Amino acid sequence: MTVGFSYVEMRAADAPLAGWGMNSTLKSFRALSDPTRLRIVALLEKEELSVNELREITRLGQSRISTHLGLLQEAGLVQSRREGKRTFYRLNPPARGPVRELAHLAVQGAGELPEHAGDLINLKRILHRRREQAQVYFNQVAGRFDRVYGPGRSWQAFGQLLLRLLPPLTVADLGSGEGLLSELLARRCKKVIAVDNSEKIVAFGAAKAKKNNLKNLEFRLGDLENPPLESESVDLVILSQALHHAEHPPRALAGAYRILKPGGQVWILDLAQHRFENAHELYGDRWLGFAECDLHRWLEEAGFKKIEISIVAREEQPPHFETLLAGGQK
């Protein structure tokens, strides 16, 4: 059963009572007449959440979520509390009688929406991140980085510092392209195997590695979904802006799991789901980015544990591509 009423239906329901005003039950009906508000109610029934957390779970705009929360709060279905600069929302426990019954029906109705399964996966991810207490707010750091000039401060310098923190790993760079990332990693890692499905690119990368005397960098021709490496042979798998070129992304993640040693990790940099259709023609992308819930589900299905997914960058120019960082451990 789907709980929802059109605007016309609600106006008709209000008409007989116009003389004395709308009671709380009718306010609740109106508040629950929108599928997005049903999604929010179902999420708040499970956990107290902030606007930003609801935005990340539902992938809706902050102003839109705030508007929906305001309507739910006005109807007495939701209450809020302040914690520092953040406001958290939850279902209103004191709600009784018809209002409480409507909230229960709303949760049932939300379960029939196509977005519900994804919402639950994203909620699980958000709550896991809360418990970890180790989330690095990289965007905040990046926002401060160029605010005040400091001689010698650069992303290149930071990159060289971070490279030197790498242990002597064996790395597979799947969908490596010409191998820019592979070259950087090879300067510090034990061995790097770059895999790409273009003969010309593999030949170019191999020649460049030889020219730069990178004897621990090997290029191999192969399919992203069935990488040409032995099972349990690498410590780390990287898919940097490569997964959206795969025909079947879940197979690519299963392939990454196969070649990893026990305890090994996969890290994925890719675009968050977007609507820039021209990416198919301009960049040869098969997929217009990925929803966090889909990546989480595919990583779980492949067998990965300790899954982390977060937005780590957003371009300032339209179409405002966002970059996801996703990881898991075998």
N, C-alpha and C positions, 0 to 999 in steps of 0.2 A: 504494500500500500504506500503510495507517495503522498506526503502531506504537502499541500500547496494550493493557493487560491489566487486567481487572477485579480487584477485591480478592480475590474468591473464587478466581479463577484463580491469583493470586499465592500465596495461602495453600496451595493444592493443590501448587503447585510447590515450596513450602518444606518441606512435610511430610516427604518422604523424607530431607531433610538436617537435620532438627531435632536429631538427636543430636550433630552435630559443628559446627553453626553455619552461618550464611549466608556464602557466599564473595562476592567482589567482583562477579562476574558477576550473581548473583542480586540483589544490592543495586542494580546498575545497571538490571536489569529493572524492579524496583519503582520506582526513581526516575523511570523513563521511562514509567510506566503512566498518567500524567496529561497531558491535552492542554496544560494551562498550562505544565507543565515542558518539553514539547516546544517550545512557542513560545519559552521562555527560552533553551533550548539553541540553537535556530536563530539567535537574535539574538546570543548570545555567540560563536557560531561566526564571525560576521562582524566583531564589534567588542567590545572591553572596555567594560563599561558599569557605572554605579553603580546602586544601588537606585532612586534618584529618577529616573534616566533610564529605567530599565525600567518604573517606574510610569507615567511620562508616555507612553511608547510603547504600553504594553498597556492603560492606563486601569484597572489593577487597584490594589487597596489596598496600601500599603507593607508592612503586617504580613503580608499574604498572599504577596507576592513574597519577603519575607525567609524565610518558612517554606519555600517551594519551593526557594530557593537553598540553605538549610541541608540539605535532603534531597539535592540534587544534589552538594553539597560532601562530605557524608558518604559518598556513593557513589563519590567520587573522580573525578567528571565535571567538576567546576568547582573553580577555585582563586581566592583573593582576595588583594588587597594594599591597604594603607592609604595614603592620600594626604591628609595633613592630617586633617580631620574626616570625610572621605568614604572609603568602601570600594568598590573596583572589582572586578568579577568577570569572569572569562573561562574558556573551556574549558581543561581541564587538558592541556597539551601532552604531558606524559610518559605519559599513558594509553596502554596498549598492548593488543594482542591483542583478545579479545572485547569488552572495554570500549570500545576505540576504534571497533570495528566497530559497536557499538550506538549510539554517539554519531553516527556517520555515518548510520545508519538513522533516528535520531531527527530529524536535519535533513531527511531526505527525507520523513519522515512529517509534519513540521510544515508542509511545503509543500502538503499536502492539506487543512489546516485552513482554515475560512472567514476566520479573523482574520489569516492570514499576509500577504496583500497589504497590508492596512492597517498591519501591524507594519513592513513594509519601507518604506512611505512615511514613517511616523513616525520610523523609524531614520534615514532620509535627512535628515529635517528636523532631528533632534537633532544629527547630525554636522555639518550645515551651520552650525548655531548655534555649535557648538564652534569651528569654523574662523573664524567671523566675529569672535569675541572681543569682541563689542560688545553682548552681551545685557544689557539694563538690568533688574536684579532689582527690578521695580517693587513687588512685594508686600513686599519687605524695607523699602523706603523707606516704603511706606504703614504698615507695622507700627510704624516708629519715629516716625511723624509726630505721633501724638496721645499718645505716651508721656509727654512732659514738656510742660507748658503753656508757651507763649511768646506774649506779647501781640502781636496782629496777624497771627499765623500762621493761615492758613485755606486750604482748597482753593479758595475763591472768589478769594483773592488770587493764589494760584499760577496759577489759570486765566487771570486777566487778564494776568499776566506772560507766560505761554506764548503767548497770543493775539498779543501784540505782537512775537513773534518770527516770526510768519507773513509770508512774502513776499506781494506782490500777486497772488494766484492767482485763477483762475476755477474755482469749485467747484460740483459737482453733488451735492446731498444727496438721494439716492434713498430713497424711503419715509420722507419727512421728517416726516410727521405735521403737527402744528401749527407746526413750525418752530423749536423752542427752540434746537437746535444751529445751524440756519441763521441765526437772528438774531444769535447770538454771533459766528459766522464773518463775517457781513456787516459787522460793525463794523470789521473789519480787512482783509478780502479785497477784491479788485477787483470781483468779481461772484459772487453765489451764486444758483444755480437750484435751488429746492426742488421736488421731484416727489412727488406723492401721488395715489392712485387714488380719493380721496373728494372729491366736488365741494364738500361742506360744509366740509371741512377746508381745502381750497385757498382757498375764499372767505374763511374765517376768518383764515388765515395772511396772505393778501394784504391784508386790511383792517388787520390788526395792523401789518404792515410799513409801510403807508402812514401809519398813526397815529404810528409811531415814526420817520417820515421816513427809512426805509431804502430809498433809491432804487435801490441796487445789489442788492436782494433781490427776486427774481422767483419767483412760485409758478406751477407748471404742472400741469395735470391729465394724468396719464399712468400707464402700466403700468411696474412695476418691471423687467419682463423685456424691455421695448422702450421705453426712456426717450425722451421727445419732445425730443431734442437732436440737433444735427448731428454727424456723425462727426468725430472729432479736434477737438473744440471746447472741451474743458475740461482743466485741469491736474490736478485731483484729484477723485476720486469717493469719496463716503462712504456707507456703508450701516450705519447705527447702529440695531441691534435691529430691522432691517427684513427681513433675508434669510429669517428663519424664517416670514415671511408669504408668501413667494413660492411659487407652485405648482411651478415648476421652477427651483431655485436656480442650476444651471449656466447656464441661459439668462440669468438676471439678471447673472451675472458676465461672460458674453459680451457683453451689452449695455453693461456698464460699460467693457469693453475697447474696444468700438467708438467710444464718445464721447470717449475719452481721447486727448490729443495724444501723439505719440511721446515717451517718457520720463516720461509722466504716471504717477500712482500711484493705486491703489485701497486704501482702508482699511476694514475690516469690524469692527464690534463686534457680537458676538452671543453667544448662550448656547452653552456646551459641551453636548454630548449629555447628556440627563438622562431620568428616568423619571417625571416628574410629569405624569401623564396629564390631570389637571384643567386644565392649561395650554390645552388645546384649547378648552374651554368658557369658562374664566375670562378668557383673554386673546386668544382667536381665533387662536392659533398653529397653523399648518399642520404645522410641524416641531418636535419636541422637542429643539431644539438640534442641534448638528452635531459629528461626530467630526473631529478635526484632520486625519486622513488624507483624509477626504472633501473638506474645504475645500482642502487642498493639491492634490489631484488635479484638482478643478474649476478652480482657478486656473491650473494648468499647461495643462489642456485649452483654456482660454480664450485662452492665449498669454502669460500673465504670467511674468516672470522675477523673480529676487531675492525669492522668496517667504519671508515670515516669519509664524510662527504661535506664539502662546503664551497661556497662561492669565494674565490680569492682575488678576482679582478673584475672591473666593469669599465668598458671603454666609454670615454666621454662623448665621442662623436656618434651620431646615428649610424647604424641601428642599435647602438649600445650593447654590443656583444658582451656577455658575461662568461667568465671562465670558471669551470668547476675543477676542483682537485678532489679526487676520490682514491681511496686506498684500502687495502685489506691484507690480511696475513693468512698464509696457508697453515 
